Amino acid sequence: MIKNKIITISGRVQNVGFRYYTNQAARKYNISGFAKNQSDGSVYIEAEGEEGNLNEFIEWCKNGPTWARIDKINIQEGTIMNYSSFLVK
């Protein structure tokens, strides 16, 4: 079953390649949606995919790439948007 999650990640997540590596992880786990930097220094992600793949992607997000530091992650249910790919905005 396809699900949509809205993920907001705070910490040292900008200027460390977080969105680039998030895109790589999204491809690995067959996730569509997007990631974008927020003005408050967080990264906002809309992720859509099969529930199992989405759970694995979220687990990846909890750690992020080597240079990132995750202080807080907020996950909410989102509305299915039928994204066709994953974009970095």
C-alpha positions as CSV (number, residue, x, y, z in Angstrom):
1,M,0.0,0.0,0.0
2,I,1.4,3.4,-1.0
3,K,1.8,5.9,1.8
4,N,2.9,9.5,2.0
5,K,5.0,10.9,4.8
6,I,6.0,14.5,5.6
7,I,9.4,14.5,7.3
8,T,11.1,17.5,8.8
9,I,14.7,17.0,9.9
10,S,16.5,19.5,12.1
11,G,20.2,19.6,13.1
12,R,23.3,20.0,10.9
13,V,21.4,19.1,7.7
14,Q,22.2,22.0,5.3
15,N,25.5,22.4,3.5
16,V,26.5,18.8,4.2
17,G,25.0,17.1,1.1
18,F,21.9,15.9,3.0
19,R,19.4,16.5,0.1
20,Y,21.8,14.9,-2.4
21,Y,22.2,11.7,-0.3
22,T,18.5,11.7,0.5
23,N,17.9,11.6,-3.3
24,Q,20.3,8.6,-3.5
25,A,18.5,6.9,-0.6
26,A,15.1,7.6,-2.2
27,R,16.3,5.8,-5.4
28,K,17.6,2.9,-3.4
29,Y,14.2,2.5,-1.6
30,N,12.0,3.3,-4.6
31,I,10.6,6.5,-3.0
32,S,9.2,9.4,-4.9
33,G,8.6,13.0,-3.7
34,F,11.1,15.8,-2.9
35,A,13.5,17.3,-0.4
36,K,14.1,21.0,0.1
37,N,15.9,23.3,2.6
38,Q,13.8,25.4,4.9
39,S,14.8,28.9,6.0
40,D,15.0,27.7,9.6
41,G,17.9,25.4,8.7
42,S,15.9,22.2,8.6
43,V,15.2,19.9,5.6
44,Y,11.6,19.2,4.5
45,I,10.9,16.0,2.8
46,E,7.7,14.6,1.2
47,A,8.2,10.9,0.6
48,E,5.9,8.5,-1.1
49,G,6.2,4.8,-1.6
50,E,5.3,1.3,-0.4
51,E,5.0,1.2,3.4
52,G,8.0,-1.2,3.9
53,N,10.2,0.9,1.6
54,L,9.1,4.1,3.3
55,N,9.9,2.7,6.7
56,E,13.5,1.8,5.5
57,F,13.9,5.3,4.0
58,I,12.8,6.9,7.2
59,E,15.3,4.8,9.1
60,W,18.0,6.1,6.8
61,C,16.7,9.7,7.4
62,K,17.2,9.2,11.1
63,N,20.9,9.0,10.6
64,G,21.5,10.8,7.3
65,P,24.9,11.0,5.6
66,T,28.2,11.0,7.5
67,W,28.6,14.7,7.7
68,A,25.0,15.4,9.0
69,R,23.9,15.6,12.6
70,I,20.2,14.8,13.2
71,D,18.9,16.6,16.3
72,K,15.2,16.2,15.7
73,I,13.0,14.4,13.2
74,N,9.2,15.0,12.8
75,I,7.2,12.5,10.8
76,Q,3.5,13.0,9.8
77,E,1.1,11.3,7.5
78,G,0.7,13.1,4.2
79,T,-1.7,13.1,1.3
80,I,-0.9,10.8,-1.6
81,M,0.3,13.0,-4.4
82,N,1.4,10.3,-7.0
83,Y,4.9,11.8,-7.5
84,S,6.7,10.1,-10.4
85,S,10.2,10.7,-9.1
86,F,12.2,12.1,-6.3
87,L,13.5,15.7,-6.7
88,V,15.9,17.9,-4.8
89,K,14.5,21.5,-4.7
